[in-house]
Amino acid sequence: MRTALLVGGSGPTGPHVVEGLAERGYAVTLLHRGNHELPELARHEHLHADPHFRDSLDEALAGRTFDVVVAAYGRLRLVADAVAGRCGAFVAVSGLPAYAGYHDPGSTGSHGMAVLAREDAVDRGRAVSADEVAVEEPGEGFSRKIRAGELHVLDHHHEGSFSASLVRYPSIYGPRQVYPREWSVVRRVLDGRDRIILPDNGLTVAMRCAAENAAAFLLAALDRPDAAAGETFNAGDRDQLTMRQWVAVCAAAAGGQLNPVSLPFDLAGPGRGLYPVGHDEHLLADTHKAADLLGYTEPVAAADALAATVRWYVENPPAESAASLRDPFDYAEEDRVIEAYRRATADLLAAQEPTGPTVHPYAHPKVAGERDHRGR
């Protein structure tokens, strides 16, 4: 029987990856820290080790080899080093922060990530070396480390240590997410709120992927190893939602409705906590490559997966993980900011001339050969 090692596995995507591997005939071993044990994974072998440290990995994997390793957790470069020469295929999870401009839009020449950024646009506006030291840094420094980890994996691939492929995750949602973004909406509905601050009318698109869909990207790379070899793929739901649409879907699934109150991002105060990073630029990558090369098809529609996630949080309110949210849930401050903004802009709105109707730019003559009523 073929063997597979999943580094991680106790988060949102883990059960879907394990199920897919087992369906493909693999004997699955999970390596994780042991802090979260899922009953549905109890029948598989578990190795308890910390994939953030090489010594811990070496001790747990001593004498072991695998046909496939899926690295979904830990420090990627250390995991890659630990299994180099010990597996045939290595599928590594990376992330959209590898793109220049993800954290710091001003770091690129055109302000932020390209919309529908392709996989090969990752280094636009910067130089990155695979030899950069693995030091934890915030913002763009963290993004550079992620990219350096990707290059390190690809170096192993070119050296023949294993056949590698990379899958870049966006924000993943589903049960047991360590950063449960949907709780920002669910809790407000459960608390009886009827409004929510949405910077810039909630028109920002921050890319997301349902856990089941994210797992399917990894499994697609295993299903077509020749096509996946040495390649990098972006993962994401086929249907992407603006922040406003996301709030509407989440609120409805929680049994309520939140009326959006639009403020400029810089003035939105507590409303900025809803956003994945500290800016309102779009974070949207192109996922067509996985469909074209790997035949990836989406298992679950985004609206259905998001609604199911919300229902799970209604029944299983997050406790420890919710404390990490940037959302302060300070309703009194939200109300104060909303009212202060309305007072500050009231005179400006009153002084503006009303906007006339939108005029279609093309002529609409009523008699052949003559101009229309607008002289066109």
C-alpha positions in Angstrom: 0.0 0.0 0.0 1.2 3.5 -0.8 2.0 5.7 2.1 1.3 9.4 2.7 2.4 11.8 5.4 0.3 14.9 6.2 2.1 17.5 8.2 -0.7 19.2 10.1 -4.2 17.9 9.7 -6.2 19.2 12.7 -7.3 22.4 11.1 -10.1 23.1 8.6 -8.6 21.3 5.6 -7.0 18.3 7.4 -10.0 15.9 7.4 -10.7 16.6 3.7 -7.1 15.9 2.8 -7.0 12.7 4.8 -10.2 11.5 3.4 -9.0 12.2 -0.1 -5.7 10.4 0.5 -7.5 7.4 2.0 -9.9 7.2 -1.0 -6.9 7.1 -3.3 -5.5 4.1 -1.5 -2.9 5.7 0.8 -2.1 4.6 4.3 -2.1 8.0 6.0 0.2 9.2 8.8 -0.4 12.6 10.4 2.4 14.6 12.0 1.2 17.4 14.3 1.9 18.8 17.8 -1.0 16.9 19.4 -2.8 19.9 20.7 -6.0 19.2 18.8 -7.1 15.6 18.2 -10.1 15.1 15.9 -12.2 12.0 16.5 -12.7 11.5 12.8 -8.9 11.1 12.3 -8.4 8.7 15.2 -8.1 5.6 13.0 -5.0 6.9 11.2 -1.4 6.9 12.6 -0.4 10.0 14.4 3.2 11.3 15.1 3.4 14.0 17.6 6.2 16.5 16.8 6.6 20.2 16.3 7.1 20.9 12.6 8.6 24.3 13.5 11.8 22.7 14.6 14.1 20.4 12.7 15.3 18.3 15.7 11.7 17.5 16.5 10.9 16.5 12.9 14.1 14.3 12.6 13.2 12.4 15.8 9.6 11.7 14.8 10.6 10.7 11.2 13.7 8.6 12.0 13.9 5.7 9.5 10.6 6.6 7.8 10.0 7.1 4.1 6.7 8.0 2.3 5.5 7.9 -1.2 3.8 11.3 -0.7 4.3 14.2 1.8 1.7 17.0 2.1 3.2 19.9 4.1 0.3 22.0 5.4 1.8 23.3 8.6 5.0 24.3 10.2 8.1 26.0 8.8 8.1 24.9 5.2 11.8 25.0 4.6 12.5 22.9 7.6 9.8 20.3 6.7 11.2 20.2 3.2 14.8 19.6 4.5 13.5 16.9 6.9 11.8 14.8 4.2 14.3 15.5 1.4 15.2 12.1 -0.1 12.5 10.4 2.0 9.5 10.8 -0.4 8.6 10.7 -4.0 6.2 13.6 -4.2 6.1 16.7 -2.0 3.0 18.9 -2.1 3.6 22.1 -0.1 1.0 24.7 1.1 2.2 28.2 0.7 0.0 31.4 0.8 -1.0 34.5 -1.0 1.3 36.6 1.3 4.1 35.4 -1.0 3.0 38.1 -3.4 4.7 41.5 -3.2 2.2 44.0 -2.0 0.0 41.6 -0.1 0.8 43.2 3.2 2.3 46.5 2.0 0.6 47.9 -1.2 3.2 50.6 -1.4 6.0 48.1 -1.9 5.1 47.6 -5.6 5.3 50.0 -8.4 1.5 49.9 -9.1 0.3 49.9 -5.5 -0.7 46.5 -4.3 -1.1 43.0 -5.8 -2.2 42.8 -9.4 -5.9 41.9 -9.6 -6.2 38.2 -10.7 -2.4 37.9 -10.1 -0.9 34.9 -11.9 1.5 32.6 -10.2 4.6 34.0 -11.9 3.8 37.6 -10.8 4.9 36.8 -7.3 8.2 38.7 -7.4 6.9 41.9 -9.1 8.6 44.9 -7.6 11.2 43.2 -5.4 14.2 40.9 -5.4 14.0 37.8 -3.2 16.7 35.3 -2.4 16.2 31.7 -1.3 19.1 32.2 1.1 17.3 34.7 3.3 17.5 33.7 6.9 14.2 32.4 8.4 13.5 35.2 10.9 9.9 35.9 11.8 8.9 39.4 10.6 5.6 41.2 10.2 4.2 42.6 7.0 6.3 42.6 3.8 9.2 41.0 5.7 6.9 38.0 6.5 5.9 37.8 2.8 9.5 37.7 1.8 10.1 34.7 4.1 7.2 32.9 2.6 8.6 33.4 -0.9 12.0 32.3 0.2 10.4 29.1 1.6 8.8 28.5 -1.8 12.1 28.9 -3.6 13.8 26.6 -1.1 11.3 23.8 -1.9 11.8 24.3 -5.6 15.6 24.1 -5.1 15.0 20.6 -3.6 12.9 19.7 -6.6 15.6 20.7 -9.1 18.2 18.8 -7.1 16.1 15.7 -7.2 15.3 15.4 -3.5 11.6 14.9 -4.4 9.1 16.0 -7.0 7.6 19.2 -5.6 4.6 21.3 -6.3 3.3 24.3 -4.4 -0.3 25.4 -3.7 -0.8 29.0 -2.5 -3.8 29.3 -0.1 -5.8 32.5 0.4 -7.9 33.0 3.5 -9.3 29.5 4.4 -12.7 29.2 6.0 -14.5 26.3 7.6 -15.0 24.7 11.0 -12.1 24.9 13.4 -10.3 27.8 11.7 -7.7 29.3 14.1 -8.7 32.7 12.8 -12.6 32.5 12.5 -13.3 35.6 10.4 -17.0 34.8 10.0 -17.4 35.1 13.8 -17.3 38.9 13.3 -20.6 38.7 11.5 -22.1 35.8 13.4 -21.6 37.3 16.8 -23.1 40.6 15.8 -26.2 38.8 14.6 -26.4 36.8 17.8 -25.9 40.0 19.8 -28.8 41.6 18.1 -26.9 44.2 16.1 -28.5 45.6 13.0 -25.6 47.5 11.4 -21.9 47.0 10.7 -19.2 49.4 9.6 -17.9 48.5 6.1 -15.0 50.6 4.9 -15.4 51.8 1.3 -18.9 50.3 1.2 -17.5 46.9 1.5 -16.3 46.8 -2.1 -12.9 45.2 -1.4 -12.4 41.6 -2.6 -10.2 39.6 -0.2 -9.8 36.2 -1.7 -11.1 33.1 0.2 -11.3 29.4 -0.2 -13.5 26.8 1.5 -11.5 24.1 3.3 -13.0 21.4 1.2 -12.0 23.2 -2.0 -8.5 24.0 -0.7 -7.9 20.3 0.0 -9.1 19.5 -3.5 -6.3 21.6 -5.0 -3.7 19.6 -3.1 -5.3 16.3 -4.1 -5.4 17.4 -7.8 -1.6 17.9 -7.7 -1.2 14.3 -6.5 -3.6 13.0 -9.1 -1.5 14.5 -12.0 2.1 14.3 -10.7 3.7 14.9 -14.0 1.7 18.1 -14.7 2.2 19.3 -11.1 6.0 18.7 -10.9 7.9 21.9 -10.3 4.8 24.0 -10.6 3.0 26.5 -8.3 -0.8 26.9 -8.2 -3.1 29.5 -6.7 -6.1 28.1 -4.7 -9.4 29.9 -4.3 -13.1 29.5 -4.6 -14.5 30.0 -8.1 -16.9 32.6 -6.9 -15.2 35.5 -4.9 -17.3 37.9 -2.8 -16.8 41.5 -1.9 -16.7 42.2 1.8 -20.3 43.5 1.6 -21.5 40.3 -0.1 -19.6 38.2 2.4 -21.3 40.0 5.3 -24.7 39.5 3.7 -24.2 35.8 3.1 -22.9 35.2 6.6 -25.6 37.3 8.3 -28.4 35.5 6.4 -26.9 32.1 7.4 -26.8 33.2 11.0 -30.5 34.1 10.8 -30.2 37.9 10.6 -29.3 40.9 8.6 -26.7 43.6 9.1 -27.1 47.0 7.4 -23.7 48.2 6.1 -22.6 51.7 7.1 -19.9 52.9 4.6 -17.0 55.0 5.8 -13.6 55.7 4.2 -11.2 53.1 5.3 -8.9 55.5 7.1 -11.9 56.8 9.1 -13.6 53.5 9.7 -12.1 52.9 13.2 -13.3 49.5 14.5 -14.6 48.6 11.0 -11.0 48.1 9.8 -10.8 45.0 12.0 -12.9 43.1 9.6 -10.2 43.2 6.9 -7.5 40.4 6.7 -4.6 42.9 6.5 -4.2 46.6 7.4 -5.4 48.0 4.1 -8.4 47.9 1.7 -6.6 46.9 -1.6 -7.9 43.9 -3.4 -6.3 40.5 -2.7 -7.3 38.4 -5.7 -5.2 35.8 -7.6 -5.9 33.8 -10.7 -6.7 30.1 -10.2 -7.1 29.0 -13.8 -3.7 27.2 -13.9 -4.9 24.4 -11.6 -8.0 23.8 -13.7 -5.9 23.9 -16.9 -3.0 21.7 -15.8 -4.5 19.5 -13.1 -8.1 19.3 -14.1 -9.2 20.8 -10.8 -12.9 21.0 -10.3 -14.6 22.7 -7.3 -16.3 20.3 -4.9 -18.5 22.9 -3.2 -19.8 26.3 -4.2 -18.6 29.2 -2.1 -22.1 30.3 -1.0 -22.9 26.8 0.3 -19.6 26.3 2.0 -19.8 29.8 3.7 -23.3 29.2 4.9 -22.3 25.8 6.3 -19.4 27.4 8.1 -21.6 30.0 9.7 -24.1 27.4 10.9 -21.2 25.5 12.5 -20.1 28.6 14.4 -23.6 29.3 15.5 -23.6 25.8 17.1 -20.0 25.9 18.1 -19.1 29.5 19.2 -15.3 29.9 19.0 -13.6 30.8 22.3 -9.8 30.8 22.3 -9.4 31.4 18.6 -11.9 34.3 18.6 -9.6 36.2 20.9 -7.1 36.5 18.1 -9.5 38.5 15.9 -8.6 42.1 15.1 -12.3 42.9 15.6 -12.8 44.4 19.0 -16.6 44.0 19.0 -16.8 47.4 20.7 -20.4 48.4 19.7 -20.4 51.6 21.6 -17.3 52.8 19.8 -18.8 51.7 16.5 -21.9 53.8 17.1 -19.8 56.8 18.2 -17.7 56.6 15.0 -20.8 56.3 12.8 -22.5 59.3 14.4 -19.4 61.4 14.4 -18.8 60.7 10.7 -22.4 61.6 9.8 -22.2 64.9 11.7 -18.8 65.7 10.0 -20.2 65.1 6.5 -23.7 66.5 6.9 -22.7 70.1 5.8 -20.6 68.8 2.9 -23.5 66.7 1.6 -26.0 69.5 2.0 -23.7 71.9 -0.1 -23.4 69.5 -3.0 -25.5 69.9 -6.1 -27.8 66.9 -6.8 -26.4 64.5 -9.4 -28.4 64.4 -12.7 -29.5 61.3 -14.4 -27.0 59.1 -16.2 -27.1 59.8 -20.0 -26.5 57.0 -22.5 -23.6 58.1 -24.7 -25.0 56.9 -28.0 -27.5 58.7 -30.2 -31.2 57.6 -30.2 -32.7 59.4 -33.2 -36.4 59.0 -33.8 -36.3 59.9 -37.5 -33.9 58.5 -40.0 -31.1 60.9 -40.9 -31.9 63.4 -38.1 -30.2 64.0 -34.8 -31.8 62.9 -31.6 -33.3 65.1 -28.9 -29.8 65.7 -27.5 -28.4 66.9 -30.8 -26.3 63.8 -31.4 
